Amino acid sequence: MEPDRLNSPTTFEMPLEVMGHELQFSQDPNSKHLGTTVWDASLVFAKFLERNCRKGRFSPAKLKGKRVIELGAGCGVSGIGMALLGCDVIVTDQKEVLPLLQRNVERNISRIMQKNPDSFGSIKVAELQWGDESHIKQLVLHLTTSLALMLFM
Ligand SMILES: C[S@@+](CC[C@H](N)C(=O)[O-])C[C@H]1O[C@@H](n2cnc3c(N)ncnc32)[C@H](O)[C@@H]1O
């Protein structure tokens, strides 16, 4: 693995600067679960949002208050990126991943709130095992308005 990569499965802590925020994501190299590593796709997505948020359909003016659900959120990078643009996000994953996901969400929210809470939407963590009817029913109860976007990467 190249030494200058942002992250690898052996890294415990991964810093990410996005939209002026110094975020920090914990990974669990001791876990064999897919969701305990930050995947490159979510880093690319967060940087894509940063690059495209000044105008157009990824601007906070267009996204403020939009409902987003992320399937298989892992460490939560993409969902936090959408919440930074004003979306109300539910990040979901399998039960085993939720403690790490919750921790990443909480610590980054507190960092963001210290700096610029105005543009931040909201973010919640929920269990969603794909195909599990009871999880889907629980999520539907929380969705008072229709979804604008479903993230899956
Ligand atoms: C390739 S990882 C991507 C994680 C994250 N989106 C990222 O980009 O860093 C796939 C994610 O899907 C989740 N996943 C896999 N199978 C799942 C299932 N049957 N139900 C719910 N989540 C699942 C894993 O826990 C993992 O977080």
Ligand as a Chemical Component Dictionary entry (heavy atoms), coordinates in Angstrom:
data_LIG
# 
_chem_comp.id                   LIG 
_chem_comp.type                 NON-POLYMER 
_chem_comp.pdbx_formal_charge   0 
_chem_comp.three_letter_code    LIG 
# 
loop_
_chem_comp_atom.comp_id 
_chem_comp_atom.atom_id 
_chem_comp_atom.alt_atom_id 
_chem_comp_atom.type_symbol 
_chem_comp_atom.charge 
_chem_comp_atom.model_Cartn_x 
_chem_comp_atom.model_Cartn_y 
_chem_comp_atom.model_Cartn_z 
_chem_comp_atom.pdbx_ordinal 
LIG C1  C1  C 0  -18.137 -1.277 0.751 1  
LIG S1  S1  S 1  -18.675 -0.885 2.407 2  
LIG C2  C2  C 0  -18.950 0.852  2.208 3  
LIG C3  C3  C 0  -19.032 1.609  3.505 4  
LIG C4  C4  C 0  -19.217 3.118  3.348 5  
LIG N1  N1  N 0  -20.383 3.438  2.544 6  
LIG C5  C5  C 0  -17.970 3.748  2.740 7  
LIG O1  O1  O 0  -18.021 4.092  1.543 8  
LIG O2  O2  O -1 -16.967 3.901  3.469 9  
LIG C6  C6  C 0  -20.348 -1.588 2.351 10 
LIG C7  C7  C 0  -21.216 -1.273 3.545 11 
LIG O3  O3  O 0  -22.453 -1.972 3.410 12 
LIG C8  C8  C 0  -22.780 -2.585 4.631 13 
LIG N2  N2  N 0  -23.562 -3.806 4.339 14 
LIG C9  C9  C 0  -23.130 -4.915 3.697 15 
LIG N3  N3  N 0  -24.105 -5.832 3.633 16 
LIG C10 C10 C 0  -25.180 -5.300 4.266 17 
LIG C11 C11 C 0  -26.500 -5.761 4.522 18 
LIG N4  N4  N 0  -26.904 -6.970 4.146 19 
LIG N5  N5  N 0  -27.348 -4.937 5.191 20 
LIG C12 C12 C 0  -26.938 -3.709 5.578 21 
LIG N6  N6  N 0  -25.710 -3.197 5.356 22 
LIG C13 C13 C 0  -24.825 -3.987 4.712 23 
LIG C14 C14 C 0  -21.474 -2.894 5.301 24 
LIG O4  O4  O 0  -21.588 -3.004 6.718 25 
LIG C15 C15 C 0  -20.630 -1.694 4.866 26 
LIG O5  O5  O 0  -20.743 -0.640 5.783 27 
# 
loop_
_chem_comp_bond.comp_id 
_chem_comp_bond.atom_id_1 
_chem_comp_bond.atom_id_2 
_chem_comp_bond.value_order 
_chem_comp_bond.pdbx_ordinal 
LIG C1  S1  SING 1  
LIG S1  C2  SING 2  
LIG S1  C6  SING 3  
LIG C2  C3  SING 4  
LIG C3  C4  SING 5  
LIG C4  N1  SING 6  
LIG C4  C5  SING 7  
LIG C5  O1  DOUB 8  
LIG C5  O2  SING 9  
LIG C6  C7  SING 10 
LIG C7  O3  SING 11 
LIG C7  C15 SING 12 
LIG O3  C8  SING 13 
LIG C8  N2  SING 14 
LIG C8  C14 SING 15 
LIG N2  C9  SING 16 
LIG N2  C13 SING 17 
LIG C9  N3  DOUB 18 
LIG N3  C10 SING 19 
LIG C10 C11 SING 20 
LIG C10 C13 DOUB 21 
LIG C11 N4  SING 22 
LIG C11 N5  DOUB 23 
LIG N5  C12 SING 24 
LIG C12 N6  DOUB 25 
LIG N6  C13 SING 26 
LIG C14 O4  SING 27 
LIG C14 C15 SING 28 
LIG C15 O5  SING 29 
# 
